[in-house]
Amino acid sequence: MTTTLIAPTCARPRPLHSPAQRAVLTIHGMPRHLRLRVEELMAVHLSPPAAPVDDPLDTEDIWDTVWFTRWHNDSVAQTVGCREVLVAPAHELAAFRARLTELAETFRFQVSV
C-alpha cells in the first residue's frame, strides 16, 4: 500500500477554532539522512501552508509562503541545518516540537522550535 505524506494531515481531526501562531524552526548539526524524517514529521504534525487569501489586506503574500524546507550544509562534515518560520496552530507546533526533540536527542543534534 502506498501512502502519500499528505494523508496523515487530511486524516487528522481539526479543532473548530485554532488561531495560527508563528514559530522559528532552527536545526544545527543534523545528519543528512534525517532530512526526510523531519519533512515527514512536518507533514504529519503541521497543517499544510495555505495561501493567505482570507484577508485581502494581510501583509503576507502567496509569494512569501514557504512551500519547502531550505536546508544548508553545516560546518561539521555530513551535517545540515535549517532556519524556517512555521505558521501553525499551537497544538500542532507542540506536537511537532515534542517529536522533533525526541529525534534530536536520539541522533544528537541541536533543534529549537
MDAnalysis code that builds the backbone (N, CA, C; Angstrom):
import MDAnalysis as mda
import numpy as np

u = mda.Universe.empty(339, n_residues=113, atom_resindex=np.repeat(np.arange(113), 3), trajectory=True)
u.add_TopologyAttr("name", ["N", "CA", "C"] * 113)
u.add_TopologyAttr("resid", np.arange(1, 114))
u.add_TopologyAttr("resname", ["MET", "THR", "THR", "THR", "LEU", "ILE", "ALA", "PRO", "THR", "CYS", "ALA", "ARG", "PRO", "ARG", "PRO", "LEU", "HIS", "SER", "PRO", "ALA", "GLN", "ARG", "ALA", "VAL", "LEU", "THR", "ILE", "HIS", "GLY", "MET", "PRO", "ARG", "HIS", "LEU", "ARG", "LEU", "ARG", "VAL", "GLU", "GLU", "LEU", "MET", "ALA", "VAL", "HIS", "LEU", "SER", "PRO", "PRO", "ALA", "ALA", "PRO", "VAL", "ASP", "ASP", "PRO", "LEU", "ASP", "THR", "GLU", "ASP", "ILE", "TRP", "ASP", "THR", "VAL", "TRP", "PHE", "THR", "ARG", "TRP", "HIS", "ASN", "ASP", "SER", "VAL", "ALA", "GLN", "THR", "VAL", "GLY", "CYS", "ARG", "GLU", "VAL", "LEU", "VAL", "ALA", "PRO", "ALA", "HIS", "GLU", "LEU", "ALA", "ALA", "PHE", "ARG", "ALA", "ARG", "LEU", "THR", "GLU", "LEU", "ALA", "GLU", "THR", "PHE", "ARG", "PHE", "GLN", "VAL", "SER", "VAL"])
u.atoms.positions = np.array([
    [0.839, -1.179, 0.000],
    [0.000, 0.000, 0.000],
    [0.880, 1.237, 0.000],
    [0.528, 2.208, -0.802],
    [1.277, 3.451, -0.876],
    [0.494, 4.552, -0.178],
    [1.160, 5.288, 0.685],
    [0.528, 6.398, 1.389],
    [1.326, 7.657, 1.123],
    [0.656, 8.700, 0.722],
    [1.353, 9.959, 0.497],
    [1.609, 10.638, 1.833],
    [2.578, 11.546, 1.840],
    [2.888, 12.260, 3.077],
    [1.753, 13.164, 3.518],
    [0.875, 13.554, 2.629],
    [-0.220, 14.442, 2.989],
    [-1.359, 13.684, 3.673],
    [-1.409, 12.361, 3.509],
    [-2.504, 11.571, 4.058],
    [-2.707, 11.778, 5.553],
    [-1.666, 11.751, 6.394],
    [-1.898, 11.937, 7.821],
    [-2.504, 13.295, 8.154],
    [-2.159, 14.328, 7.418],
    [-2.699, 15.653, 7.682],
    [-4.193, 15.687, 7.412],
    [-4.618, 15.064, 6.324],
    [-6.029, 15.069, 5.970],
    [-6.848, 14.204, 6.923],
    [-6.258, 13.171, 7.474],
    [-6.971, 12.258, 8.355],
    [-7.110, 12.801, 9.770],
    [-6.319, 13.774, 10.126],
    [-6.302, 14.316, 11.483],
    [-7.544, 15.174, 11.731],
    [-8.233, 14.990, 12.874],
    [-9.379, 15.856, 13.174],
    [-8.906, 17.284, 13.426],
    [-9.676, 18.233, 12.965],
    [-9.304, 19.640, 13.125],
    [-10.189, 20.297, 14.183],
    [-9.595, 21.109, 15.059],
    [-10.408, 21.839, 16.023],
    [-11.231, 22.906, 15.298],
    [-12.334, 23.309, 15.927],
    [-13.198, 24.296, 15.298],
    [-12.498, 25.637, 15.123],
    [-11.841, 26.113, 16.166],
    [-11.146, 27.394, 16.063],
    [-9.776, 27.252, 16.696],
    [-8.789, 27.405, 15.906],
    [-7.424, 27.281, 16.406],
    [-6.565, 28.313, 15.690],
    [-6.324, 29.455, 16.347],
    [-5.548, 30.505, 15.676],
    [-4.114, 30.067, 15.401],
    [-3.619, 30.503, 14.277],
    [-2.251, 30.157, 13.887],
    [-1.244, 30.990, 14.669],
    [-0.132, 30.367, 14.992],
    [0.975, 31.041, 15.662],
    [2.216, 30.885, 14.801],
    [3.159, 31.768, 15.019],
    [4.437, 31.682, 14.310],
    [5.494, 31.138, 15.252],
    [6.348, 30.306, 14.693],
    [7.486, 29.761, 15.444],
    [8.655, 29.652, 14.475],
    [9.849, 29.708, 15.017],
    [11.044, 29.574, 14.186],
    [11.655, 28.205, 14.442],
    [11.767, 27.414, 13.395],
    [12.428, 26.112, 13.458],
    [13.901, 26.325, 13.137],
    [14.773, 25.928, 14.061],
    [16.213, 26.034, 13.847],
    [16.842, 24.682, 14.124],
    [17.596, 24.175, 13.157],
    [18.285, 22.889, 13.290],
    [19.748, 23.094, 12.932],
    [20.640, 22.540, 13.764],
    [22.087, 22.589, 13.511],
    [22.688, 21.207, 13.741],
    [23.626, 20.816, 12.895],
    [24.383, 19.585, 13.099],
    [23.600, 18.305, 12.930],
    [22.553, 18.328, 12.112],
    [21.738, 17.134, 11.912],
    [22.332, 16.280, 10.789],
    [22.462, 14.969, 11.008],
    [22.938, 14.093, 9.935],
    [22.034, 14.210, 8.699],
    [22.656, 14.233, 7.532],
    [21.926, 14.426, 6.274],
    [20.779, 13.445, 6.072],
    [20.985, 12.205, 6.475],
    [19.977, 11.183, 6.194],
    [18.667, 11.407, 6.949],
    [18.624, 12.359, 7.875],
    [17.409, 12.610, 8.649],
    [16.504, 13.679, 8.032],
    [16.911, 14.272, 6.923],
    [16.085, 15.324, 6.310],
    [14.670, 14.831, 6.017],
    [14.553, 13.652, 5.427],
    [13.228, 13.120, 5.105],
    [12.413, 12.877, 6.373],
    [13.059, 12.425, 7.451],
    [12.339, 12.205, 8.716],
    [11.728, 13.510, 9.218],
    [12.493, 14.599, 9.137],
    [11.983, 15.901, 9.584],
    [10.828, 16.343, 8.689],
    [10.966, 16.157, 7.389],
    [9.888, 16.517, 6.458],
    [8.630, 15.690, 6.750],
    [8.805, 14.416, 7.079],
    [7.661, 13.565, 7.418],
    [6.986, 14.057, 8.692],
    [7.776, 14.446, 9.698],
    [7.200, 14.989, 10.929],
    [6.394, 16.251, 10.641],
    [6.894, 17.081, 9.745],
    [6.161, 18.291, 9.373],
    [4.838, 17.930, 8.697],
    [4.866, 16.945, 7.800],
    [3.656, 16.534, 7.087],
    [2.625, 15.933, 8.029],
    [3.081, 15.195, 9.020],
    [2.171, 14.535, 9.956],
    [1.593, 15.516, 10.972],
    [2.418, 16.411, 11.502],
    [2.002, 17.239, 12.639],
    [1.595, 18.668, 12.308],
    [1.969, 19.195, 11.147],
    [1.660, 20.585, 10.817],
    [0.709, 20.660, 9.632],
    [-0.231, 21.583, 9.699],
    [-1.134, 21.812, 8.572],
    [-0.328, 22.319, 7.386],
    [-0.748, 21.976, 6.183],
    [-0.014, 22.485, 5.014],
    [-0.142, 24.001, 4.940],
    [0.871, 24.673, 4.407],
    [0.781, 26.130, 4.305],
    [-0.352, 26.518, 3.372],
    [-1.099, 27.515, 3.783],
    [-2.216, 27.976, 2.968],
    [-1.897, 29.348, 2.403],
    [-2.353, 29.573, 1.208],
    [-2.182, 30.899, 0.624],
    [-3.049, 31.874, 1.410],
    [-2.513, 32.983, 1.844],
    [-3.264, 33.927, 2.671],
    [-4.285, 34.712, 1.847],
    [-5.445, 34.098, 1.616],
    [-6.479, 34.760, 0.828],
    [-7.630, 35.238, 1.701],
    [-7.626, 34.903, 2.996],
    [-8.717, 35.280, 3.888],
    [-8.838, 36.794, 4.030],
    [-7.729, 37.457, 4.172],
    [-7.708, 38.890, 4.422],
    [-6.970, 39.586, 3.281],
    [-7.691, 40.313, 2.438],
    [-7.009, 40.955, 1.308],
    [-5.996, 42.008, 1.735],
    [-6.076, 42.476, 2.978],
    [-5.138, 43.481, 3.463],
    [-3.988, 42.872, 4.248],
    [-3.948, 41.541, 4.298],
    [-2.874, 40.859, 5.017],
    [-1.535, 41.210, 4.376],
    [-0.522, 41.433, 5.219],
    [0.791, 41.823, 4.701],
    [1.519, 40.660, 4.054],
    [1.093, 39.427, 4.347],
    [1.714, 38.266, 3.711],
    [1.181, 38.115, 2.291],
    [1.973, 37.558, 1.454],
    [1.607, 37.348, 0.069],
    [1.876, 35.892, -0.278],
    [1.169, 35.368, -1.263],
    [1.378, 33.974, -1.648],
    [2.833, 33.708, -2.008],
    [3.537, 34.707, -2.509],
    [4.933, 34.530, -2.896],
    [5.849, 34.455, -1.684],
    [5.365, 34.871, -0.514],
    [6.160, 34.794, 0.707],
    [5.941, 33.486, 1.458],
    [4.937, 32.701, 1.046],
    [4.648, 31.437, 1.707],
    [5.726, 30.423, 1.348],
    [6.301, 29.794, 2.378],
    [7.363, 28.807, 2.158],
    [6.711, 27.448, 1.913],
    [7.022, 26.832, 0.791],
    [6.431, 25.551, 0.416],
    [7.417, 24.400, 0.562],
    [8.632, 24.677, 1.012],
    [9.638, 23.631, 1.175],
    [10.631, 24.079, 2.241],
    [11.414, 23.144, 2.740],
    [12.432, 23.449, 3.743],
    [13.746, 23.752, 3.040],
    [14.345, 24.859, 3.387],
    [15.633, 25.252, 2.795],
    [16.762, 24.730, 3.678],
    [17.343, 23.622, 3.285],
    [18.452, 23.029, 4.032],
    [19.763, 23.656, 3.578],
    [20.701, 23.793, 4.515],
    [22.043, 24.269, 4.165],
    [23.073, 23.356, 4.821],
    [24.260, 23.284, 4.231],
    [25.342, 22.482, 4.798],
    [25.886, 23.171, 6.041],
    [26.089, 22.394, 7.100],
    [26.706, 22.919, 8.319],
    [28.217, 22.790, 8.217],
    [28.903, 23.392, 9.163],
    [30.371, 23.353, 9.153],
    [30.913, 21.960, 9.475],
    [30.139, 21.162, 10.204],
    [30.551, 19.792, 10.524],
    [30.246, 18.907, 9.312],
    [31.178, 18.048, 8.948],
    [31.010, 17.195, 7.768],
    [29.762, 16.321, 7.876],
    [29.076, 16.177, 6.752],
    [27.900, 15.307, 6.627],
    [26.717, 15.743, 7.492],
    [26.656, 17.019, 7.870],
    [25.501, 17.501, 8.632],
    [24.878, 18.692, 7.915],
    [23.589, 18.897, 8.200],
    [22.845, 20.001, 7.608],
    [22.096, 20.757, 8.695],
    [21.576, 21.887, 8.315],
    [20.771, 22.689, 9.222],
    [19.731, 23.453, 8.433],
    [18.835, 24.115, 9.155],
    [17.842, 24.961, 8.511],
    [17.331, 25.981, 9.518],
    [16.737, 27.018, 8.998],
    [16.057, 28.023, 9.816],
    [14.830, 28.441, 9.029],
    [13.656, 28.086, 9.538],
    [12.398, 28.349, 8.840],
    [11.375, 28.927, 9.802],
    [10.552, 29.807, 9.297],
    [9.417, 30.314, 10.062],
    [8.239, 29.393, 9.771],
    [7.646, 28.851, 10.836],
    [6.488, 27.971, 10.710],
    [5.249, 28.722, 11.175],
    [4.134, 28.505, 10.520],
    [2.860, 29.085, 10.929],
    [1.876, 27.931, 11.059],
    [1.413, 27.695, 12.299],
    [0.508, 26.574, 12.563],
    [-0.184, 26.814, 13.904],
    [-1.284, 26.117, 14.166],
    [-1.925, 26.213, 15.475],
    [-0.979, 25.734, 16.580],
    [-1.167, 26.254, 17.779],
    [-0.276, 25.959, 18.905],
    [-0.176, 24.466, 19.193],
    [-1.300, 23.739, 19.139],
    [-1.258, 22.303, 19.451],
    [-0.439, 21.531, 18.410],
    [-0.479, 21.955, 17.155],
    [0.325, 21.296, 16.127],
    [1.809, 21.583, 16.333],
    [2.134, 22.831, 16.661],
    [3.532, 23.180, 16.927],
    [4.073, 22.404, 18.119],
    [3.245, 22.234, 19.163],
    [3.677, 21.498, 20.355],
    [3.951, 20.030, 20.024],
    [3.073, 19.410, 19.247],
    [3.269, 18.002, 18.869],
    [4.514, 17.846, 17.996],
    [4.698, 18.752, 17.054],
    [5.876, 18.720, 16.183],
    [7.148, 18.913, 17.002],
    [7.133, 19.885, 17.918],
    [8.296, 20.157, 18.774],
    [8.672, 18.920, 19.597],
    [7.679, 18.241, 20.169],
    [7.942, 17.064, 21.004],
    [8.606, 15.947, 20.196],
    [8.064, 15.645, 19.021],
    [8.625, 14.563, 18.201],
    [10.008, 14.924, 17.667],
    [10.194, 16.178, 17.273],
    [11.483, 16.613, 16.748],
    [12.545, 16.613, 17.843],
    [12.157, 16.973, 19.057],
    [13.093, 16.943, 20.187],
    [13.536, 15.513, 20.475],
    [12.608, 14.557, 20.396],
    [12.967, 13.144, 20.575],
    [13.986, 12.707, 19.526],
    [13.751, 13.101, 18.282],
    [14.671, 12.758, 17.197],
    [16.044, 13.381, 17.441],
    [16.065, 14.629, 17.880],
    [17.332, 15.327, 18.142],
    [18.103, 14.677, 19.287],
    [17.402, 14.240, 20.323],
    [18.075, 13.572, 21.441],
    [18.648, 12.227, 21.006],
    [17.920, 11.515, 20.160],
    [18.382, 10.213, 19.687],
    [19.632, 10.333, 18.821],
    [19.637, 11.321, 17.918],
    [20.737, 11.444, 16.958],
    [21.717, 12.571, 17.297],
    [21.531, 13.194, 18.442],
    [22.457, 14.202, 18.979],
    [22.720, 15.376, 18.044],
    [21.653, 16.104, 17.734],
    [21.810, 17.365, 17.011],
    [20.989, 18.431, 17.729],
    [21.207, 19.680, 17.376],
    [20.544, 20.796, 18.050],
    [19.288, 21.200, 17.289],
    [18.211, 21.417, 18.043],
    [16.951, 21.840, 17.440],
    [16.217, 22.767, 18.400],
    [15.512, 23.728, 17.848],
    [14.603, 24.556, 18.646],
    [13.417, 24.933, 17.769],
    [12.250, 25.006, 18.409],
    [11.030, 25.430, 17.722],
    [10.414, 26.515, 18.580],
])
